[in-house]
Amino acid sequence: MATDPIAANPALPLAPARPVRWYNLLAYGSNDVLGAGSMAVISTWILIFYTSFCGLSAGEATIIFGTARVLDAITSPTIGHLSDGLGRTWLGRKFGRRRFFILAAIPLLPSFAIMWVAGQNFWYYLVTYVLFEMVYAMEIIPYETLASEMATDYKTKAKFAGARILLGQCSAIGAAFLPGWLIAYLGPDSPDTYLYMGIIFSVLFMAAAGLLYAFSWERQRPPGLDELEDAEERPTLGAAFKALYRNLFSTLRIRAFRLHLGMYLGGYISQDIYNAAFTYFVIFALAGSTAIVANLVGVTYIVQLVAVVLAINFALRLSPAAAYRFAALSFAIGVLVFLGMYGAGYTATSALFWLPVVFAGLGRGALNYIPWATYNYMADVDEIVTGRRREGAFAGVMTFVRKMSQALAVILVGQVMQASGFLSKAPTQSPTAIAAIVGVLGVGTIAMLIFGVLVSTRFRLTPRTHAILLDEIEHFRGGARTPTSPENARVVEDLSGWSYDRLWGNNPVAEAQAK
């Protein structure tokens, strides 16, 4: 892979930052109607749709989900790598190296609607789900880099993350309540409920992506960079893939990013397990219905919206890691209360079930926000190690790890249910199958929360340490190679995982990128 022209030529001037207006934040955040909205619909309804209206077994349904996630995990880092290099092409210069993919994905987003046609076979659902996952990755991976492209300081990046999560939570509320309204109109046994929901969300996805393209930008390329890149030899396809996987593994050598991934997976996989089991838990363990599920999930997302507002202030003023631990505790309390009420014989119609919904919602909302808030600073930590900006590589590896782990988690849930004797289209389940659903919801969710909390105790990125990090980056960019103070050296060494004398390109990570 060719040497990064900016890192190799520090004399290239950095372009001044553009001001971020409220409508830029709104447009950026609205795109999580696709990100959080589609995932909220899928995580809540896809398995029950497959098993109740399509005749698939729990094992088949989760294999479809897992296969799509695995293929997406391979596609996502490829898109991240391609977007990093598209800036040297005519398409990248004309439409933006990230934004080109967003524009190209808009006419393909109706692929979401065709997933929800009832009465088809296993292969139809596998192909349509995989197709949407490919389109989703094509749009979301470049989107995830735009906050770092459009902003440089801690608070502005936090605002972008907050806008994304707040609007994403609003879309998730719609994803929960909309099926309930359609069920009330069409009846609980109509599969058209899900098809109409898919059509409505497809239209919203296209509108959100269009707004994002119209009101976003990418960091202006320094004068002379195009000429420098044109003078370089372009890598072959084989060399590009080799560079791609070198990028992916090299990101894991950044200490803050490894810890960030652990917190991210602990918070999100706990929710994957909870989401996969919750609908079945309400319907079969608590004698509920899909309408009750819609209401409970909708209220959960409303509470999550409140939690995001609280988490934004907490993470900005104090520590993301401390906020994470409070969130995990709240989510765990909600799960334990659900299990306790099930053990005491309560049903889903009990008014007391709003109590665990509140605890779970407060925890989940903060767990959704905090990893994406801290993600926006990972490229800064990487820059002090390598002297480069690699937002696309980090977006790709995050999604790769996330999708692979999510696939394994959901497949495991499905296989446990299948082994316990779960029957598709059955109005009731055996005591063994119900015990498996309850066990997955409780043990699986809480085990992942404990893992994330343990990792968070070692994560020390805060507003103060991030400011020190940026100061040291500018210190290096000015030609210095010794720390401004021993305290600053300790901070950047803790965040990066490298001794100060090995930073700014003087390490195997940067050397591998230069090959």
Protein Blocks (a to p, Z undefined) as FASTA:
>chain_A
ZZdfklmmmmbccdddddddfklmmmmmmmmmmmmmmmmmmmmmmmmmmmmmnopafklm
mmmmmmmmmmmmmmmmmmmmmmmmmmmpmklmmnopklmmmmmmmmmmmmmmmmmcghia
fklmmmmmmmmmmmmmmmmmmmmmmmmmmpmbfklmmmmmmmmmmmmmmmmmmmmmmmmm
mmmmnopklmklmmmmmmmmmmmmmmmmmmmmmmgccddddehklmmmmmpccddfklmm
mmmmmmmmmmmmpmklmmmmmmmmmmmmmmmmmmmmmmmmmmmmnopafklmmmmmmmmm
mmmmmmmmmmmmmmmmmcfklmmmmmmmmmmmmmmmmmmmmmnopafklmklmmmmmmmm
mmmmmmmmmmmmmmmmmmmmmmmmnopacfkmmmmmmmmmmmmmmmmmmmmmmmmmmmno
paehiabdcfklmmmmmmmmmmmmmmmmmmmmmmmmmpccdfklmmmmmmmmmmmmnopa
bdfbfklmmmmmmmnopafklgghiafklmmmmZZ
